[in-house]
Amino acid sequence: MVETYSKEVVKEFALQRLRLTPSTLGKNKNDVPSVVRAIGGLQDGGHKIELFNRFENFKPEWFDYWYENYALIDGHVLRGALRIVNVDEYPYFFMATRSVARRRAAYQKCPLSFK
């Protein structure tokens, strides 16, 4: 039997998963790594804005604390962007992005007629 869900239930699930509902917002400095893990990393450059939206009263020094103490690390993604992820997740992040990069290279090879 196929399960069906209403649009509202799916929307609520997605918002909770992204830590954007009042009950899932981070509360203090100790929540920074779990929020980063839950949302799959932060885009470098806008990372403090992303965290500001996912905490009740975010302070930028909370992120700085975890970054300076090597709990969070920059990882390259496709197209040269940087993604900030938890250190313990970096090996999996690296393998996943390399796998995608290899598949993209195979799909986007230049046809021989253009060489």
C-alpha positions as CSV (number, residue, x, y, z in Angstrom):
1,M,0.0,0.0,0.0
2,V,1.3,3.4,-0.9
3,E,1.5,6.0,1.8
4,T,0.4,9.5,1.0
5,Y,1.1,12.7,2.9
6,S,-0.5,16.1,2.7
7,K,1.5,19.1,1.4
8,E,1.4,20.6,4.9
9,V,2.8,17.5,6.6
10,V,5.7,17.4,4.1
11,K,6.3,21.1,4.5
12,E,6.5,20.8,8.3
13,F,8.8,17.8,8.0
14,A,11.2,19.7,5.7
15,L,11.1,22.8,7.9
16,Q,11.9,20.8,11.0
17,R,14.7,18.9,9.3
18,L,16.3,22.2,8.2
19,R,15.9,23.4,11.8
20,L,13.6,26.3,10.9
21,T,10.7,25.7,13.3
22,P,10.6,27.3,16.8
23,S,10.9,23.9,18.4
24,T,14.0,22.9,16.4
25,L,16.0,26.1,16.6
26,G,19.4,26.0,18.3
27,K,19.6,27.5,21.7
28,N,23.2,28.0,22.6
29,K,26.9,27.6,21.4
30,N,26.8,23.9,22.0
31,D,24.1,23.4,19.4
32,V,26.2,24.7,16.5
33,P,27.7,21.4,15.4
34,S,24.4,19.6,15.6
35,V,22.7,22.3,13.5
36,V,25.5,22.1,10.9
37,R,25.2,18.3,10.8
38,A,21.4,18.5,10.5
39,I,21.3,20.8,7.5
40,G,24.2,19.1,5.7
41,G,26.8,21.8,6.1
42,L,27.0,25.6,5.5
43,Q,27.9,27.5,2.4
44,D,31.1,29.4,3.1
45,G,30.5,33.2,2.9
46,G,26.9,33.1,4.1
47,H,27.4,30.6,6.9
48,K,26.7,33.0,9.8
49,I,23.5,34.2,8.1
50,E,22.4,30.5,7.7
51,L,23.1,30.0,11.4
52,F,21.4,33.2,12.5
53,N,18.2,31.8,10.9
54,R,18.5,28.5,12.8
55,F,19.0,29.8,16.3
56,E,16.9,31.8,18.8
57,N,19.7,34.3,19.5
58,F,22.7,33.4,17.5
59,K,26.0,35.0,18.3
60,P,28.8,34.9,15.5
61,E,31.4,34.0,18.1
62,W,29.7,30.7,18.6
63,F,30.6,29.6,15.1
64,D,34.1,31.0,15.5
65,Y,34.6,28.9,18.6
66,W,33.8,25.7,16.8
67,Y,35.7,26.6,13.7
68,E,38.8,27.7,15.5
69,N,38.7,24.5,17.7
70,Y,38.6,22.3,14.5
71,A,35.1,20.9,15.0
72,L,34.1,22.4,11.7
73,I,36.1,22.3,8.4
74,D,36.0,23.8,4.9
75,G,35.4,21.3,2.1
76,H,35.6,22.0,-1.6
77,V,32.5,21.2,-3.6
78,L,31.9,21.3,-7.3
79,R,32.5,24.6,-9.1
80,G,35.1,25.7,-6.6
81,A,32.7,26.6,-3.8
82,L,33.5,25.9,-0.1
83,R,31.1,24.0,2.2
84,I,31.6,24.0,5.9
85,V,31.0,20.6,7.5
86,N,31.6,18.8,10.7
87,V,35.1,17.3,10.9
88,D,33.9,13.8,11.6
89,E,31.7,13.9,8.5
90,Y,34.4,15.3,6.1
91,P,35.6,11.9,4.8
92,Y,32.1,11.0,3.7
93,F,31.5,14.5,2.3
94,F,34.8,14.3,0.3
95,M,33.9,10.8,-1.1
96,A,30.4,12.0,-2.1
97,T,31.6,15.1,-3.9
98,R,34.4,13.2,-5.7
99,S,31.9,10.6,-6.8
100,V,29.6,13.3,-8.2
101,A,32.5,15.1,-9.9
102,R,33.6,11.8,-11.6
103,R,30.1,11.2,-12.9
104,R,29.7,14.7,-14.2
105,A,33.0,14.5,-16.0
106,A,31.8,11.3,-17.8
107,Y,28.5,12.9,-18.8
108,Q,30.0,16.2,-19.9
109,K,32.9,15.0,-22.0
110,C,33.5,17.1,-25.1
111,P,32.5,15.2,-28.3
112,L,35.4,14.2,-30.5
113,S,34.0,16.5,-33.3
114,F,34.7,19.5,-31.1
115,K,38.3,18.7,-30.3
